Amino acid sequence: MRAIHATWINGKIVPDEPVDWPEGCRLTVDAAPGLSFAGMSDDEQDSSPEAIAKWIAEFDAIPPVQMTSEEYSRWQSIRNEQRNFELANFDENAAKLQRMWE
């Protein structure tokens, strides 16, 4: 068997990807050292004014996305297709999620 990544959610280990392990197999679980919420180190979660200012400066340094009008139209079309798909499948997906946490 190979190692995988997973997240601890509501008292359960949730794999990041599907696994194909035999029922009842034993596992070794070890929390990733130095990482906490969302894979961020404690330093990256600093909420001091200096750290926040640094984060804002780094964020502001990201250049804006440049799109042609054709690219923008295509992007909007894809967003609408995705929205319609999600709306059409919401109840089914919500039921699947509910069964996962039962």
N, C-alpha and C positions, 0 to 999 in steps of 0.2 A: 504494500500500500504506500501511497505517496502522501506527503504532508500537504495540508490545505490551509487557507486562511478562513477565519470565521469571526463572528462578532457575538458578544454576550448581550442578549436582548431579553428583557423580562424574565430573567432566570433560566434562559435556554441558550444553548450554543447554536447559532444559525450560520451554516456554511455559506461562503461567498459564491459557491458554485455547486452544482449537483455532485453528489458522491455515489459511488457504486460499491458499497462495502457490504459484506455479508451481515445479516441480522445477528445481533448479539456480540459483534466483534468488540474487543477492548480498545480503548483509545488513551493516548497520553495527551493531556492538554496543558499548555504552558503559555501564560500571558506574555505578549511581546514586551521585552524590557524597554523601559524608557518611553513607552508610548501610552497615551491615554486616549481621550476622546478623539475619534475620527483619525487616528494615526498621527496625531500631533504630539510633539514633545512638550514637556512642561514649559520650556522656554517659549515655544510658539503660542502658548495659551496665556502668556503674561498679559494682564489687563492694566498695567501701569500706564499713565499718560504718555510716557516716552515710547512704550511698545505700541500703543495705539497710534501715535503720530507716525511711527516708522511704518506700520502696516498701511496707513492711509497714503503715505508718500509712495510706497511700493505699488499700491493699487492705482494711484493716479498716474504712475509712470507707464502703465500698460497703454499702448497706443489703441485708439478706437478702431473698430472694424470698418473697413472701407468696402462698400458693395456697389456694383453697378445697379441700375434700375432693374435690369433683367434678373440679376442675382437676388435682389430684394424681393421681386415678385415671386420667384421660384421658392425662396425661403418662406414667404407668407403662405404659399400654396401648400408646401410640406407641413407647416404648422397647422393649417386648417385640416388637412388630411389626418394628421395625428390626433387632433382634438376630436374629430368626428369618430375615429376609431375608438378612442378612449371612452367617449360618451356611449357608443354602441355596446361596448364590452364591460362597462363599469360594474353592473350587478354581478356578472359571472366572476370577474376578478375579485370583487369584494367578498364574495362567498368563498373563493379559494383562500384568500387571506384569513378569513374568519376560521376556516377549518384548520389552518396552520397553527393557530394559537389556542385551539381547544385542547 
